[in-house]
């Protein structure tokens, strides 16, 4: 079984649309989303796919009620975890899902899982801890790294294949970077009494 693994969407509808359009060519049968949707409309996009999505919660989750409602309306087997982590059994593999690197690291070191997936810091990472595959798919939003990356997890080989979209939409520009640096300088110049 092949599973699309995505994280850190941060309301980037354009990049997410371009990723989801690739589903037929990727031959995936499920989506693991490691969070940071921001709002219910992103949830609606994920829930409208013909394949189920499995979500785990945490920061930047917008309104949980709206997001959960969208997934329940989909009626396609999608799951919204009620925790900051979840454990799935897929095609004989035990998979731990979380948004946070620390939880992921602890789960991988436990020896209880074949694969552990996490997000949060937006940085691509793949490694093995003993026999456990530990990886972060990077970000869909492209606002930290200027890249939009996602992975396809193959349960048969317990391996991942990286994918990206060309010329992703991002709010990270020279103007925004310059403005943020300026704000940081102003902040550091302030004197507190």
PEGI-V276702 format. One record per pair of residues at least 6 apart in sequence whose ideal C-beta (glycine too) atoms are under 8 Angstrom apart, sorted by the first residue. I is the first residue (numbers start at 1). J is the second residue. D is the distance in whole Angstrom. If there is no record, write none. Layout:
<<I/J/D> <I/J/D>>
This chain:
<<1/29/5> <1/30/7> <1/90/6> <1/91/4> <1/154/8> <1/155/5> <1/156/7> <2/26/7> <2/27/6> <2/28/5> <2/29/6> <2/152/5> <2/153/7> <2/154/6> <2/155/8> <3/28/6> <3/29/7> <3/30/5> <3/31/7> <3/32/6> <3/90/7> <3/152/7> <3/153/4> <3/155/7> <4/19/8> <4/23/7> <4/26/6> <4/28/4> <4/30/7> <4/31/5> <4/32/7> <4/150/6> <4/151/8> <4/152/6> <4/153/8> <5/31/8> <5/32/5> <5/34/7> <5/117/6> <5/135/8> <5/137/5> <5/150/6> <5/151/4> <5/152/7> <5/153/5> <5/160/7> <6/16/8> <6/19/7> <6/31/7> <6/32/7> <6/33/5> <6/34/7> <6/137/6> <6/140/5> <6/150/5> <7/33/7> <7/34/4> <7/35/7> <7/36/7> <7/99/7> <7/117/8> <7/118/8> <7/119/3> <7/120/8> <7/122/8> <7/136/7> <7/137/5> <7/138/7> <7/139/7> <7/140/7> <8/34/8> <8/35/7> <8/36/5> <8/119/5> <8/120/7> <8/122/5> <8/138/8> <8/139/4> <8/140/6> <8/141/6> <9/15/8> <9/16/5> <9/33/8> <9/36/6> <9/37/5> <9/38/7> <9/42/6> <9/139/8> <9/140/4> <9/141/6> <10/36/6> <10/38/6> <10/60/7> <10/139/8> <10/140/8> <10/141/4> <10/143/6> <11/37/8> <11/38/4> <11/39/6> <11/42/6> <11/141/8> <12/140/6> <12/141/4> <12/142/7> <12/143/7> <12/148/8> <12/168/8> <12/169/6> <12/170/8> <13/41/7> <13/42/7> <13/45/7> <14/168/8> <14/169/4> <15/140/5> <15/141/7> <15/142/6> <15/148/4> <15/165/6> <15/168/5> <15/169/6> <16/42/7> <16/45/6> <16/46/8> <16/140/6> <17/45/7> <18/148/8> <18/165/5> <18/168/8> <19/140/6> <19/148/7> <19/150/6> <19/165/6> <20/45/7> <20/46/8> <20/49/6> <22/163/7> <23/49/7> <23/51/7> <26/152/6> <26/163/7> <28/51/7> <28/152/6> <29/51/6> <30/51/6> <30/52/6> <30/53/7> <30/54/7> <30/90/7> <31/46/7> <31/49/7> <31/51/6> <31/52/7> <31/53/4> <31/54/7> <32/53/8> <32/54/5> <32/88/8> <32/95/8> <32/97/6> <32/117/6> <32/153/7> <33/46/6> <33/53/6> <33/54/7> <33/55/5> <33/56/8> <34/56/6> <34/97/6> <34/98/7> <34/99/5> <34/117/6> <34/118/6> <34/119/4> <34/120/8> <34/137/7> <35/55/7> <35/56/6> <35/57/6> <35/58/5> <35/59/8> <35/60/7> <35/61/7> <35/99/4> <35/119/6> <35/120/8> <36/58/8> <36/59/7> <36/60/4> <36/61/8> <36/99/7> <36/119/7> <36/120/8> <36/141/8> <37/43/6> <37/46/8> <37/55/8> <37/60/8> <37/61/7> <37/62/6> <37/67/6> <38/60/6> <38/61/8> <38/62/5> <39/62/4> <39/63/7> <39/66/7> <39/67/8> <40/62/7> <40/63/6> <40/66/3> <40/67/5> <40/69/7> <40/70/5> <43/55/8> <43/66/7> <43/67/4> <43/70/4> <43/71/6> <44/70/5> <46/53/5> <46/55/8> <46/71/8> <46/78/8> <47/53/7> <47/70/5> <47/71/5> <47/73/7> <47/74/4> <47/76/7> <47/78/6> <48/74/7> <49/76/7> <50/76/7> <51/76/7> <52/76/5> <52/77/4> <52/78/5> <52/79/7> <53/71/7> <53/78/5> <53/79/8> <54/78/7> <54/79/5> <54/81/7> <54/86/7> <54/88/6> <54/97/7> <55/67/8> <55/71/7> <55/78/8> <55/79/7> <55/80/5> <55/81/6> <56/81/5> <56/83/7> <56/84/7> <56/85/6> <56/86/5> <56/97/5> <56/98/6> <56/99/6> <57/64/7> <57/80/8> <57/81/6> <57/82/7> <57/83/7> <57/84/6> <57/99/7> <58/84/5> <58/98/8> <58/99/4> <58/100/7> <58/120/8> <59/99/7> <59/120/8> <61/67/7> <67/80/7> <68/80/5> <71/78/5> <71/79/8> <71/80/5> <72/80/8> <79/86/8> <81/97/7> <84/98/6> <84/99/6> <84/100/7> <84/103/7> <85/96/7> <85/97/6> <85/98/4> <85/103/6> <85/107/7> <86/96/8> <86/97/5> <86/98/8> <87/94/7> <87/95/7> <87/96/6> <87/97/8> <87/113/8> <88/94/8> <88/95/5> <88/97/7> <89/95/8> <90/155/6> <91/155/4> <91/156/7> <92/155/7> <93/114/4> <93/115/6> <93/155/5> <93/158/6> <94/112/7> <94/113/5> <94/114/5> <94/115/8> <95/113/6> <95/114/7> <95/115/5> <95/116/7> <95/117/7> <95/153/8> <96/104/7> <96/107/4> <96/108/8> <96/112/8> <96/113/5> <96/115/7> <96/116/4> <96/117/7> <97/117/5> <97/118/8> <98/104/5> <98/107/7> <98/116/8> <98/117/8> <98/118/5> <99/118/6> <99/119/5> <99/120/5> <100/118/6> <100/120/5> <101/118/5> <101/120/6> <101/121/6> <101/136/7> <103/118/7> <104/116/5> <104/117/7> <104/118/4> <104/134/6> <104/136/8> <105/129/8> <105/134/7> <107/113/6> <107/116/5> <108/116/4> <108/129/4> <108/132/5> <108/134/4> <109/129/6> <109/132/8> <111/130/6> <111/131/8> <111/132/7> <113/132/6> <114/131/7> <114/132/7> <114/133/7> <114/158/5> <115/132/7> <115/133/4> <115/134/8> <115/135/8> <115/153/7> <115/158/6> <116/132/6> <116/133/7> <116/134/5> <116/135/8> <117/135/6> <117/136/8> <117/137/7> <117/153/7> <118/134/8> <118/135/8> <118/136/5> <119/136/6> <119/137/7> <119/139/8> <120/136/8> <121/136/7> <122/138/6> <122/139/4> <122/141/8> <122/143/8> <122/144/4> <122/145/6> <123/136/6> <123/138/7> <123/145/7> <124/136/6> <124/137/7> <124/138/4> <124/149/6> <124/162/7> <125/134/8> <125/135/6> <125/136/4> <126/133/7> <126/134/7> <126/135/4> <126/136/8> <126/160/6> <126/162/8> <127/134/5> <127/135/7> <128/134/7> <133/158/6> <133/159/7> <133/160/7> <135/151/7> <135/160/6> <137/149/6> <137/150/5> <137/151/4> <138/145/7> <138/147/7> <138/148/8> <138/149/4> <138/150/7> <139/145/6> <139/147/7> <139/148/7> <139/149/7> <140/148/6> <140/149/8> <140/150/7> <141/148/8> <141/170/7> <142/148/5> <142/168/4> <142/169/7> <142/170/4> <142/172/7> <143/170/6> <143/171/5> <143/172/5> <144/172/7> <146/168/7> <146/170/5> <146/172/6> <147/164/6> <147/168/7> <148/164/6> <148/165/5> <148/168/4> <149/162/6> <149/163/7> <149/164/5> <150/162/8> <150/163/5> <150/164/7> <151/160/4> <151/161/7> <151/162/6> <151/163/7> <152/160/7> <152/161/5> <152/163/7> <153/159/8> <153/160/5> <154/160/7> <154/161/7>>
